[in-house]
Amino acid sequence: MSQAAGSPLAETIPRAGLVPALFAIALGGCALIPGGTPPEGIGTAAIELVDTPFFPQERYQCGPAALMTVLTNSGVQTSLDALVDQVYLPGRQGSLQAELVAATRAAGRIPYQLDGSMQAIRTELEAGRPVLVLQNLGVSWYERWHYAVVVGVNPEKSQVVLRSGTESRHVTDAQTFMRTWRRSDSWALIVLRPGELPTNPDQHRYYQALSALEETGHFSEARGGWQAALDRWPGDTVALFGMANAELALDNFPAAESLYRQLLTQNPSSPAVRNNLAHALARQGEKTEAVEQIGLALDSVLDDEQMRLELEDSLREIQGGGDH
């Protein structure tokens, strides 16, 4: 369960929920214990992204400050005040995970959640990307939730280096970090520029991130993401469909048509592809073929009432000139 942020006794809320801010070192949370056992996946060599920017938090506002760090690092020009307005909830004295993700999309970046392992953090640091994490620095009966940004690890000393709170370089024992991080179900986020892939991408999770970005209207940025996916997984049908839909949304109708036709060579019976191809054709004035494509799609969905209704809507739109 995620918890409300910042208040002395945080109330429990639903899983999507509020995640916190910290204004002081939590009870037993961040004491440095030198010489601990390095956690699995931390690697063998020290790495630290020393040029990562730092924005000290105001009281309870670690969410906006941590987000500002990773967004600025990815080249976004914004301000802490603007992010506070976007993600900070004064009544809860904290920020939602969902709000941080939404603000990342609003900035034209791709928020990608890591798999919750130290190895995933390590590989992203090696790629030059700091990692935004959620910790619970308190104890079971007095929770203190906190956003921070991992900028380095030192396997020899079993340490993790963070931009945290008011400290530009907070060094903590790696096992202590793992313990406080696991209390958030090891929630970790990186910010990707359009066209970037995570170091070891989970295909399904990356596609979900791109689809969510498209839902906010950032089709150009999503197109860059789909192109990166096609470079990594050539011919993948989901990536091709995503790329085609982005081209269609951007009024690049010939490019969209070409991609839909490529998809039909792989899956001739797909009614969704034929439907979207019909729209791309109609927008180019090819109404006759567009209607033919809808007809072929209708023939393939005799037992799918919902898809049939959607195709019939498309047919009426095309015949009525709505795609011109």
C-alpha positions in Angstrom: 0.0 0.0 0.0 1.1 3.5 -0.8 0.7 6.1 1.9 -0.2 9.7 2.3 2.9 11.9 2.4 4.4 14.1 4.9 1.7 14.2 7.6 2.9 13.0 11.0 0.7 9.9 10.9 0.1 9.1 7.3 -3.3 7.6 6.5 -3.6 4.6 4.3 -5.0 5.2 0.8 -5.6 3.0 -2.3 -2.6 1.5 -4.2 -2.4 4.1 -6.9 -2.1 6.4 -4.1 -0.4 9.2 -2.4 3.3 9.1 -1.9 5.0 11.3 0.3 7.4 13.9 1.2 9.9 14.0 4.0 11.3 17.1 5.7 13.6 15.4 8.3 15.6 12.2 8.6 13.2 9.4 9.6 13.4 7.3 12.7 16.2 4.8 12.1 15.9 5.4 8.3 19.2 6.8 6.9 22.0 6.0 9.3 25.2 5.1 7.4 26.5 1.7 8.4 29.9 1.2 6.6 31.0 -2.1 5.4 27.6 -3.8 4.9 27.1 -6.6 2.4 26.5 -5.2 -1.1 23.0 -6.1 -2.4 22.7 -8.4 -5.5 23.0 -6.5 -8.8 24.9 -3.5 -7.5 27.8 -4.3 -9.7 31.6 -4.3 -9.0 32.7 -0.7 -9.9 31.6 2.6 -8.3 29.6 4.9 -10.5 28.2 8.4 -9.7 26.4 10.8 -12.0 28.1 13.9 -10.5 26.6 16.3 -13.0 23.0 15.4 -12.0 21.3 18.7 -11.0 20.0 19.2 -7.5 16.9 21.1 -6.2 16.6 21.1 -2.4 13.0 20.5 -1.3 10.8 22.8 0.7 8.9 21.3 3.6 6.9 18.2 2.5 7.8 18.8 -1.2 10.3 16.1 -2.1 8.1 14.9 -4.9 8.3 18.0 -7.0 12.0 18.4 -6.1 12.9 14.8 -7.1 10.9 15.1 -10.3 12.6 18.4 -11.1 15.9 16.6 -10.9 15.1 13.8 -13.4 13.2 16.1 -15.8 16.0 18.7 -15.9 18.5 16.0 -16.4 16.6 14.8 -19.4 16.6 18.3 -20.9 13.2 19.6 -19.9 13.1 23.3 -19.1 10.7 23.8 -16.2 10.5 25.3 -12.7 10.0 23.9 -9.3 7.0 26.2 -8.8 5.4 24.8 -11.9 5.9 21.3 -10.8 4.6 22.0 -7.3 1.4 23.3 -8.9 1.2 20.1 -11.0 1.9 17.4 -8.5 1.8 18.7 -4.9 -1.4 18.3 -2.9 -1.4 20.7 0.1 -4.2 18.9 1.8 -2.2 15.7 1.8 1.2 17.4 2.2 2.6 15.2 -0.5 2.4 14.0 -4.1 0.8 11.0 -5.9 2.9 8.6 -7.9 0.3 9.0 -10.7 0.7 12.8 -10.6 4.5 12.5 -11.0 4.0 10.2 -14.0 1.4 12.5 -15.5 3.6 15.5 -15.1 6.4 13.6 -16.9 4.1 13.0 -19.8 3.0 16.6 -19.8 6.6 17.6 -20.3 6.9 15.4 -23.4 8.9 12.7 -21.7 8.3 9.0 -21.3 8.0 7.8 -17.7 9.1 4.2 -17.4 8.9 2.2 -14.3 11.8 -0.1 -13.5 11.5 -3.7 -12.4 12.4 -3.0 -8.8 15.9 -4.5 -8.7 19.2 -3.0 -7.8 20.5 -4.3 -11.1 17.9 -2.2 -13.0 19.1 0.9 -11.1 22.7 0.1 -11.8 22.2 -0.3 -15.6 20.3 2.9 -15.9 23.0 4.8 -14.0 25.5 3.3 -16.5 23.4 4.8 -19.3 23.6 8.2 -17.6 20.1 8.2 -16.2 19.4 9.0 -12.5 16.6 7.0 -11.0 13.7 8.5 -9.1 12.7 6.2 -6.2 10.2 6.1 -3.4 11.3 5.1 0.1 9.7 4.7 3.5 12.3 6.0 6.0 10.2 5.3 9.1 9.1 2.3 11.0 6.0 0.2 10.8 4.0 2.3 13.3 5.4 5.7 12.1 5.8 5.8 8.4 7.8 8.5 6.7 7.6 8.4 2.9 10.1 10.1 0.7 11.0 10.6 -2.9 14.8 10.7 -3.7 16.9 10.3 -6.8 19.6 7.7 -7.0 22.7 9.1 -8.7 25.4 6.6 -7.7 26.4 3.3 -6.1 29.7 2.2 -4.6 29.8 -1.6 -4.3 33.1 -1.7 -2.5 31.7 0.4 0.4 28.2 -1.0 -0.1 26.8 2.5 -0.5 24.1 4.3 -2.5 24.3 8.0 -3.3 21.2 10.1 -3.6 19.9 13.6 -4.2 17.6 13.6 -1.2 15.8 16.3 0.7 18.1 19.2 1.3 21.3 17.1 0.7 22.8 17.2 -2.7 24.9 14.1 -2.0 23.3 11.9 0.6 25.3 8.7 1.1 23.5 5.7 2.7 24.3 2.1 3.3 23.1 0.0 0.4 21.2 -2.5 2.6 19.5 0.3 4.4 18.5 1.8 1.1 17.1 -1.6 -0.1 15.1 -1.9 3.1 13.5 1.5 2.9 13.0 1.1 -0.9 11.3 -2.3 -0.6 8.7 -0.8 1.7 7.4 1.1 -1.4 7.3 -2.2 -3.4 10.6 -1.0 -4.9 9.0 1.7 -6.9 11.5 3.4 -9.3 11.0 5.6 -12.3 13.3 6.8 -15.1 12.6 9.7 -17.6 13.2 8.9 -21.2 13.5 11.3 -24.1 11.5 10.4 -27.2 13.6 7.9 -29.1 15.3 6.5 -26.0 14.9 3.0 -24.7 15.5 1.8 -21.2 18.8 -0.2 -20.9 17.0 -3.5 -20.6 13.4 -2.7 -21.7 10.4 -4.8 -20.9 8.6 -4.7 -24.2 5.1 -4.7 -22.7 5.8 -2.1 -20.1 7.5 0.2 -22.6 4.5 -0.1 -25.0 2.2 0.7 -22.2 4.2 3.8 -21.5 4.0 4.9 -25.1 0.3 4.3 -25.4 -0.3 6.4 -22.2 1.8 9.2 -23.7 -0.4 9.1 -26.8 -3.5 9.5 -24.7 -2.2 12.9 -23.6 -1.9 14.0 -27.2 1.9 13.8 -27.4 1.9 12.0 -30.7 5.2 13.3 -32.0 7.0 12.2 -28.9 5.2 8.9 -29.0 6.3 8.4 -32.6 9.9 8.8 -31.5 9.3 6.1 -29.0 7.7 3.7 -31.5 10.6 4.3 -33.9 13.0 3.3 -31.1 10.9 0.2 -30.5 11.1 -0.7 -34.2 14.8 -0.2 -34.2 15.1 -2.6 -31.3 12.4 -5.1 -32.4 12.1 -4.8 -36.2 8.8 -5.8 -37.7 7.1 -6.1 -34.3 3.3 -5.8 -35.0 2.5 -3.8 -31.9 5.2 -1.2 -32.6 4.2 -1.0 -36.2 0.6 -0.4 -35.3 1.6 2.2 -32.7 3.9 4.0 -35.3 1.1 3.9 -37.9 -1.4 5.4 -35.5 1.0 8.1 -34.5 1.5 9.0 -38.1 -2.2 9.0 -38.7 -2.7 11.3 -35.7 0.0 13.6 -37.0 -1.8 13.8 -40.4 1.1 11.9 -42.1 -1.4 9.9 -44.1 0.9 8.4 -46.8 3.3 7.2 -44.1 0.4 5.8 -42.0 -1.1 4.0 -45.1 2.3 2.4 -45.9 2.6 1.1 -42.3 -1.0 -0.3 -42.2 -0.4 -2.1 -45.5 2.8 -3.6 -44.1 0.8 -4.8 -41.1 -1.8 -6.4 -43.4 0.8 -8.5 -45.0 1.5 -9.9 -41.6 -2.1 -10.1 -40.4 -4.6 -9.8 -43.3 -7.6 -10.5 -41.1 -7.1 -7.6 -38.6 -10.2 -5.5 -38.6 -8.5 -2.7 -36.5 -5.7 -2.4 -39.1 -8.2 -2.3 -42.0 -10.3 0.3 -40.2 -7.4 2.6 -39.6 -6.1 2.1 -43.1 -9.6 3.1 -44.4 -9.3 6.4 -42.4 -5.8 7.1 -43.8 -7.1 6.4 -47.4 -10.2 8.6 -46.9 -8.1 11.5 -45.7 -6.2 11.3 -49.0 -9.4 11.3 -51.0 -9.4 7.6 -51.7 -12.9 7.1 -50.5 -13.8 4.1 -52.7 -10.9 1.9 -51.4 -11.6 3.2 -47.9 -15.1 1.8 -48.1 -13.8 -1.4 -49.5 -11.4 -1.8 -46.6 -14.3 -1.3 -44.1 -16.3 -3.9 -46.0 -13.5 -6.4 -45.7 -13.2 -5.7 -42.0 -16.9 -6.1 -41.5 -16.8 -9.5 -43.2 -14.2 -10.7 -40.6 -16.1 -9.6 -37.4 -19.4 -11.4 -37.7 -19.2 -12.6 -34.1 -17.7 -9.4 -32.6 -20.6 -7.0 -32.1 -18.6 -4.2 -30.5 -16.0 -4.1 -33.3 -18.8 -4.3 -35.8 -20.5 -1.2 -34.3 -17.1 0.6 -34.4 -16.6 -0.3 -38.1 -20.1 0.8 -39.0 -19.4 4.2 -37.3 -16.2 4.5 -39.4 -18.2 3.6 -42.6 -20.8 6.3 -41.9 -18.0 8.8 -41.2 -16.2 8.0 -44.4 -19.3 8.0 -46.5 -20.5 11.2 -44.9 -17.2 12.9 -45.8 -16.0 13.2 -42.2 -12.6 12.1 -43.2 -12.0 14.7 -45.8 
